[in-house]
Amino acid sequence: MIGALDSLVLVPMVNWDNLFSDIPGHTVDGLTRGAIYALVALGYTLVYGVMRLINFAHSEVFMVGTWAVLGIYTAIGAAEGDPLWFVIIATLLALIGAMLASAGTALVVERVAYKPLRKKNAPPLIFLITAIGCSLVLLEIFGQVLKVFFGEPFGRKPISIPSLVKTRQLIGPNGALIQTDVVTITNMQVIVFFGAVVMMFALDFFVNRSRLGRGVRAVAQDPETAALMGVNQDRIFMLVFILGGAMAGVAALLYTMQFDGTKFDVGFIIGVKAFTAAVLGGIGNLRGALLGGLLLGVVEVYASTLFDSSWADVTAFILLVLVLMVRPTGILGESLGKARA
Amino acid sequence: MAALLVGASLAACGTTDDEGGSGGGGGGDDAACAGKIGAMGALSGPNASIVIPSVNGAKLALSQFLEENSDCDIELVPFDSEGDAAKATPLASQIADDADFLGVIGGAFSGETRATKGIFDEAGVTMISQSATATDLTTEDVKKVFHRVVGYDDIQGEAVATYISDTLGATKPFVVDNSEAYGEPLAATVISSLGDAVAGTDKTQVGQTEFSATISKIEAADADAVFYAGYIAEAAPLLKQIRDAGLEIPVVFPDGVYGADFPKAAGSAGEGAIITCPCVPIEDGEFSSDYEAEFGEKPGAYAAEGFDAMTVFLDAIKSGATDRAAVAEFVNSYDEPGLTKQIKFDDKGDISVDNVVIWSYKVEGDVLVPDQEISLS
């Protein structure tokens, strides 16, 4: 009885000191975490904005990207401690490889699974269950099928990926650039955050400024009128999957650089979080994905320090519910087609 | 239904006291030396490297036994639960419903064991676990059928605390657990044994890959050692991120991380990590060379414990035990030296504390090297 009471009192041990002693540091951690969510969220949001379809297979599109990084490092024999010029080439190759692999996977999913359904005018529920099916198929291809043919490293075990770029403090107590106790920022956090943000602005620019981007917005606004104006709807759908997949590929490279490993189900949690970020910011809205991802990352880290790390998800989803109660379409609203996006 | 009938028959004849002694042939001499033994645990998945060697150890025990007793027809049937309690339950029913199964080695993990011991108990199937170490398995909801050949987590927890404070000389250890049935109580024991020295604690989640919040707490507490109670899948990324953050303090893991996959998953960050385990290191010897000849690798986690568990069952069947009740009776009165320790179960199914040993291992390159035996005070 006493034990039960004890644990009731002890569970939410709020530790304000932990949070406030290092707010800048936690914010940097949160923004880094959120940047990867945001990049993956773009895939959900693009596809939803144009097709009104939640592509649950997107988490596996990300997963394929992480394996592509491993594949390229293995193929060119990259290892820890390689010279800088080789690291840069290897990383660029891995970036291209991961973007191609992820975009290719997304395209295959669209061609093989969704296109036939669209031709038959299947109801939205069929698309949804197909998406979940694709997700599981891709998951088990890496978890089981490839292992049968190629053996390790495929399968269900966590796999280490060589960390070509060593984590170093840029700013912090042992910082290479600035020595300070105020905040610790590592080279990896800078690479992940700015890598993600640059890619997001590039995508935003592409959708808002280019000819193809105009087509994407036109189909999102009104598919039929867009078709009458000569926009090839099928090609726009393919483009949307390729763009979303490529962003997931970038996220995959950044993820493997930061965490030095992958696993067949690595996409699951990131996928759930990225989808949440997309909804939080306003699904269908590119800038919403950025905002939602960063906000989710920061809230998770704050919650982890305020309570235990295991409270991060609870707090993040309570935030989601609260935001949706006030703004059911997410913080920035949901339209890709409107002038806003 | 079949399970109920078997259970009833067990209750009917389960009252006779042990006849003492072991090995001494009991029942009729014509009794068929035959039966099936199940082995239930994570044979695939991220934690499989903790389980597969022990099942291989059991296979080795069987093949050596069959060489000497060619008239016997005993089969070892592996059941892959992936270490998941939900997947283990139907497997347990499958074993319980097949009257040919006289016993089961496992469950390998504590969660699946907790979920299935009721099913096995009802059917009277004797369980001998090679690696389920949760303390409450033999203290709460006690089931007569459950036995294990390893020490439990309370002992391991105290040993970890002793190692951290005495061997490492840490004065501000930080304790993290995985918020789950294995890690939480183990961490609680370590925390209470360390007492006031504990600089801070945190709880992570199964499936988590990003530990920046935990690491900032470790830094804020200015800890000089870390203990993480959990499994390989989370331990490897946690250790990497601790090293990436520039913390060069010793990190200690329990037997949930004692698998050959851990050094591979942790990469270069794994070097020097310490793992405690109630499993005895296999000296180069007959068992080690036989195992290597059979499976092409050195014996891994709990291989000798798996061998010991299987040996108990084999002795039981050889003694003439042909049904579940007879096997149960034989196992309860067993008292023989095993590879790892003297195998004798108390009335809760545990090995005597005097016979339990806890070892620490160190990661060197791709292998876990025995470091030292931790004294149990």
Interface residues (C-beta under 8 A of the other chain):
Chain A: N18 S21 D22 G25 H26 D29 T32 R33 E80 G155 R156 K157 P158 I159 S160 P162 S163 T167 Q169 N174 T186 M188 F259 D260 G261 K263 V266 F268 I269 V301 S304 T305 D308 S309 S310 A312 D313
Chain B: S44 G45 P46 A48 S49 S179 D202 K203 T204 Q205 G207 Q208 T209 E210 F211 S212 A213 T214 S216 K217 A220 I232 A233 A236 P237 K240 Q241 D244 A245 G246 D261 K264 A265 A266 G267 S268 A269
